[in-house]
Every structure is written in structure tokens, then in C-alpha cells.
Amino acid sequence: MIAIILAPLKKYLLMGAAAAALLYGAYLYGHHVANEEHEQAALTQRIKDLNLGIAITAADQAKLVEQQSRIDVLKKELADARAKISRPDDTCFEPDDVDGLLDIWPKPATSPAG
């Protein structure tokens, strides 16, 4: 009985099944393409992040070298200041020591009104 009813519709059912299969195949292909594009975009962003990290690390390294040279200059100034002290192990300064140490810092500007 069902075969008799479906016999005239057989051609339309087959066309509908074929159309459904084509639509499902198109959906799967679109999903595959979207996944590939997403993965490509994620990889591109990862490369940009790595390049930024490399640039930041290089800048930090340059700043570290600059700071180390500044530390070396300050250590030399400290050694020079200690060399000016006639008795470095004592806690008291003699007048010559005070004058020598005062030469390290710039003199304060005197006010014209004073």
C-alpha cells in the first residue's frame, strides 16, 4: 500500500534526498574552510605576538646594558669619592675630606637677594 502511494513521489523523494545531500556537503565544506581560516588567523596572531615579544625583549636587553653602564659609572664615582678620604676607615672627616666630598655635588645657586 505504501509502495503504491510512494511510487509517483519516488522521483521527487530522490531529488529531495540528493538536494539534502548537496546542502549537507556544502555545509561541511563551508565548516572546513572556516576552520582553516580560523587556524590561519590564529597562527598569524601567534606570529605577531612572538615578534612583539622579541622586540620587547630586545628593548629590555638594551635598557639593561644602559643601566649597567650607569651602575659602572656610579661605582667609579663612589671609588673616587672614597679615594679622596684620607682615613676611609674612620667615621670622622677632616676639613680636607669635607671639601673633597663637597666637590662631588654641584654647588647650590646663591640667591641675588641674599
DRENPA-395907 format. One record per residue: residue in one letter; x, y, z of N, C-alpha, C in turn. Coordinates in Angstrom, 1 decimal. Example, Ala and Ser with C-alpha at 12.3 -4.5 7.8 and 13.67 -1.06 7.14 Angstrom:
BEGIN
["A",[13.2,-5.7,7.8],[12.3,-4.5,7.8],[13.2,-3.3,7.8]]
["S",[12.8,-2.2,7.1],[13.7,-1.1,7.1],[12.9,0.0,7.9]]
***
This chain:
BEGIN
["M",[0.8,-1.2,0.0],[0.0,0.0,0.0],[0.9,1.3,0.0]]
["I",[1.9,1.3,0.9],[2.8,2.4,0.9],[3.6,2.5,-0.4]]
["A",[3.9,1.4,-1.0],[4.6,1.4,-2.2],[3.8,2.1,-3.3]]
["I",[2.5,1.8,-3.3],[1.7,2.4,-4.3],[1.6,3.9,-4.2]]
["I",[1.5,4.3,-2.9],[1.4,5.8,-2.6],[2.7,6.5,-3.0]]
["L",[3.8,5.8,-2.6],[5.1,6.5,-2.8],[5.7,6.4,-4.2]]
["A",[5.1,5.5,-5.0],[5.6,5.3,-6.4],[5.6,6.5,-7.2]]
["P",[4.5,7.3,-7.3],[4.6,8.6,-8.0],[5.5,9.6,-7.4]]
["L",[5.7,9.5,-6.1],[6.6,10.5,-5.4],[8.0,10.1,-5.4]]
["K",[8.3,8.9,-5.9],[9.7,8.4,-5.8],[10.7,9.3,-6.5]]
["K",[10.4,9.9,-7.6],[11.3,10.8,-8.3],[11.5,12.0,-7.5]]
["Y",[10.5,12.6,-6.9],[10.7,13.8,-6.0],[11.4,13.5,-4.7]]
["L",[11.2,12.3,-4.2],[11.9,12.0,-3.0],[13.4,11.8,-3.2]]
["L",[13.7,11.2,-4.4],[15.1,11.1,-4.7],[15.8,12.4,-5.0]]
["M",[15.0,13.3,-5.6],[15.6,14.7,-5.9],[15.8,15.4,-4.6]]
["G",[14.8,15.3,-3.7],[14.9,15.9,-2.4],[16.1,15.4,-1.6]]
["A",[16.3,14.1,-1.6],[17.4,13.4,-0.9],[18.7,13.9,-1.5]]
["A",[18.8,14.0,-2.8],[20.0,14.5,-3.4],[20.3,16.0,-3.1]]
["A",[19.2,16.8,-3.1],[19.4,18.2,-2.7],[19.8,18.3,-1.2]]
["A",[19.3,17.5,-0.4],[19.6,17.5,1.1],[21.1,17.1,1.2]]
["A",[21.5,16.1,0.4],[22.9,15.6,0.5],[23.8,16.7,0.0]]
["L",[23.4,17.4,-1.1],[24.3,18.5,-1.6],[24.4,19.6,-0.6]]
["L",[23.3,20.0,0.1],[23.3,21.0,1.1],[24.1,20.6,2.3]]
["Y",[24.0,19.4,2.7],[24.9,18.9,3.8],[26.3,18.9,3.5]]
["G",[26.7,18.5,2.2],[28.0,18.6,1.8],[28.6,20.0,1.7]]
["A",[27.7,20.9,1.2],[28.1,22.3,1.2],[28.4,22.9,2.6]]
["Y",[27.5,22.5,3.5],[27.7,22.9,4.9],[29.0,22.4,5.5]]
["L",[29.3,21.1,5.3],[30.6,20.5,5.7],[31.8,21.2,5.1]]
["Y",[31.7,21.5,3.8],[32.8,22.2,3.1],[33.0,23.6,3.7]]
["G",[31.9,24.3,3.9],[32.0,25.6,4.5],[32.6,25.6,5.9]]
["H",[32.2,24.6,6.7],[32.7,24.5,8.0],[34.2,24.2,8.0]]
["H",[34.6,23.4,7.1],[36.0,23.0,6.9],[36.8,24.3,6.5]]
["V",[36.3,25.1,5.6],[37.0,26.3,5.1],[37.1,27.3,6.3]]
["A",[36.0,27.4,7.0],[36.0,28.4,8.2],[37.0,27.9,9.2]]
["N",[37.1,26.6,9.5],[38.1,26.2,10.4],[39.6,26.4,10.0]]
["E",[39.8,26.2,8.7],[41.1,26.5,8.1],[41.5,28.0,8.3]]
["E",[40.5,28.9,7.9],[40.7,30.3,8.0],[40.9,30.7,9.5]]
["H",[40.2,30.1,10.4],[40.4,30.4,11.8],[41.8,30.0,12.3]]
["E",[42.2,28.8,11.9],[43.5,28.4,12.3],[44.6,29.3,11.7]]
["Q",[44.4,29.7,10.4],[45.4,30.6,9.8],[45.5,31.9,10.5]]
["A",[44.3,32.5,10.9],[44.3,33.7,11.6],[44.9,33.6,13.0]]
["A",[44.7,32.5,13.7],[45.3,32.2,15.0],[46.8,32.1,14.8]]
["L",[47.3,31.4,13.8],[48.7,31.3,13.6],[49.4,32.7,13.3]]
["T",[48.7,33.5,12.5],[49.2,34.8,12.2],[49.3,35.7,13.4]]
["Q",[48.2,35.6,14.3],[48.3,36.3,15.5],[49.4,35.8,16.4]]
["R",[49.6,34.6,16.5],[50.7,34.0,17.3],[52.1,34.5,16.8]]
["I",[52.2,34.6,15.5],[53.5,35.1,14.9],[53.7,36.6,15.3]]
["K",[52.6,37.4,15.3],[52.7,38.8,15.7],[53.0,38.9,17.1]]
["D",[52.4,38.0,18.0],[52.7,38.1,19.4],[54.2,37.7,19.7]]
["L",[54.7,36.7,19.0],[56.1,36.3,19.2],[57.0,37.4,18.7]]
["N",[56.7,38.1,17.6],[57.6,39.2,17.1],[57.5,40.3,18.1]]
["L",[56.4,40.6,18.7],[56.3,41.7,19.7],[57.1,41.3,20.9]]
["G",[57.0,40.0,21.4],[57.8,39.6,22.5],[59.3,39.7,22.2]]
["I",[59.7,39.4,21.0],[61.1,39.5,20.7],[61.6,41.0,20.7]]
["A",[60.7,41.9,20.2],[61.0,43.3,20.2],[61.1,43.8,21.6]]
["I",[60.2,43.4,22.5],[60.2,43.9,23.9],[61.4,43.3,24.6]]
["T",[61.8,42.1,24.3],[63.0,41.5,25.0],[64.2,42.3,24.5]]
["A",[64.3,42.6,23.2],[65.5,43.3,22.7],[65.6,44.7,23.4]]
["A",[64.4,45.4,23.5],[64.4,46.7,24.2],[64.8,46.6,25.6]]
["D",[64.3,45.5,26.3],[64.7,45.3,27.7],[66.2,45.1,27.8]]
["Q",[66.7,44.3,26.9],[68.2,44.0,26.9],[69.0,45.3,26.7]]
["A",[68.6,46.1,25.8],[69.3,47.4,25.6],[69.2,48.3,26.8]]
["K",[68.0,48.3,27.4],[67.9,49.1,28.7],[68.8,48.5,29.8]]
["L",[68.9,47.2,29.9],[69.7,46.6,30.9],[71.2,47.0,30.7]]
["V",[71.6,47.0,29.4],[73.0,47.4,29.1],[73.2,48.8,29.5]]
["E",[72.3,49.7,29.2],[72.4,51.1,29.5],[72.4,51.3,31.1]]
["Q",[71.6,50.6,31.8],[71.6,50.7,33.2],[72.9,50.1,33.8]]
["Q",[73.4,49.1,33.3],[74.6,48.5,33.8],[75.8,49.5,33.6]]
["S",[75.8,50.2,32.5],[76.9,51.2,32.3],[76.7,52.3,33.2]]
["R",[75.5,52.7,33.6],[75.2,53.7,34.6],[75.7,53.3,35.9]]
["I",[75.5,52.0,36.3],[75.9,51.5,37.5],[77.4,51.5,37.6]]
["D",[78.1,51.2,36.5],[79.6,51.2,36.5],[80.1,52.6,36.7]]
["V",[79.4,53.6,36.1],[79.8,55.0,36.3],[79.7,55.4,37.8]]
["L",[78.6,55.0,38.4],[78.3,55.3,39.8],[79.3,54.6,40.7]]
["K",[79.7,53.4,40.4],[80.7,52.7,41.2],[82.0,53.4,41.1]]
["K",[82.4,53.9,39.9],[83.6,54.6,39.7],[83.6,55.9,40.6]]
["E",[82.5,56.6,40.5],[82.4,57.9,41.3],[82.5,57.6,42.8]]
["L",[81.9,56.4,43.2],[82.0,56.1,44.6],[83.4,55.7,45.0]]
["A",[84.1,55.0,44.1],[85.5,54.7,44.4],[86.4,55.9,44.4]]
["D",[86.1,56.9,43.5],[86.8,58.1,43.5],[86.6,58.9,44.8]]
["A",[85.3,58.9,45.2],[85.0,59.7,46.5],[85.7,59.0,47.7]]
["R",[85.7,57.7,47.7],[86.4,57.0,48.8],[87.9,57.3,48.8]]
["A",[88.4,57.4,47.6],[89.9,57.7,47.5],[90.2,59.0,48.0]]
["K",[89.3,60.0,48.0],[89.5,61.3,48.4],[89.6,61.4,50.0]]
["I",[89.1,60.4,50.6],[89.0,60.5,52.1],[90.4,60.0,52.6]]
["S",[91.0,60.8,53.5],[92.4,60.5,53.9],[92.4,59.3,54.8]]
["R",[91.3,59.1,55.6],[91.2,57.9,56.5],[89.9,57.3,56.3]]
["P",[89.8,56.4,55.3],[88.5,55.8,55.0],[87.9,54.9,56.0]]
["D",[88.7,54.4,56.9],[88.1,53.5,58.0],[87.6,54.3,59.2]]
["D",[87.9,55.5,59.3],[87.4,56.3,60.4],[86.0,56.9,60.1]]
["T",[85.3,57.2,61.2],[84.0,57.8,61.0],[84.0,59.3,60.9]]
["C",[85.1,59.9,61.3],[85.2,61.4,61.3],[85.9,61.9,60.1]]
["F",[85.5,63.0,59.6],[86.1,63.6,58.4],[87.0,64.8,58.9]]
["E",[88.1,64.9,58.2],[88.9,66.1,58.4],[88.4,67.2,57.4]]
["P",[88.8,68.4,57.6],[88.3,69.5,56.7],[88.6,69.3,55.3]]
["D",[89.8,68.7,55.0],[90.1,68.4,53.6],[89.2,67.3,53.0]]
["D",[88.8,66.3,53.9],[87.8,65.3,53.4],[86.5,66.0,53.1]]
["V",[86.0,66.9,53.9],[84.7,67.5,53.7],[84.8,68.3,52.4]]
["D",[85.9,69.1,52.2],[86.0,69.9,51.0],[86.0,69.0,49.7]]
["G",[86.7,67.8,49.9],[86.8,66.9,48.7],[85.5,66.3,48.4]]
["L",[84.7,66.0,49.5],[83.4,65.4,49.2],[82.4,66.4,48.7]]
["L",[82.5,67.6,49.2],[81.6,68.7,48.7],[81.8,69.0,47.2]]
["D",[83.0,68.7,46.7],[83.2,68.9,45.3],[82.5,67.9,44.4]]
["I",[82.0,66.9,45.0],[81.3,65.8,44.2],[79.9,66.4,43.7]]
["W",[79.2,67.1,44.6],[77.9,67.6,44.2],[78.0,69.1,43.7]]
["P",[77.1,69.4,42.8],[77.1,70.8,42.4],[76.8,71.8,43.5]]
["K",[77.4,72.9,43.4],[77.1,74.0,44.4],[75.7,74.5,44.3]]
["P",[75.0,74.8,45.4],[73.7,75.4,45.2],[73.8,76.8,44.7]]
["A",[72.8,77.2,44.0],[72.8,78.6,43.4],[72.5,79.6,44.5]]
["T",[73.3,80.7,44.6],[73.1,81.7,45.6],[72.0,82.6,45.1]]
["S",[71.2,83.1,46.0],[70.1,84.0,45.6],[70.6,85.4,45.5]]
["P",[70.2,86.2,44.5],[70.7,87.5,44.4],[70.3,88.4,45.5]]
["A",[69.1,88.1,46.2],[68.6,89.0,47.2],[69.4,88.7,48.5]]
["G",[70.1,87.6,48.7],[70.7,87.2,49.9],[71.9,87.9,50.2]]
***
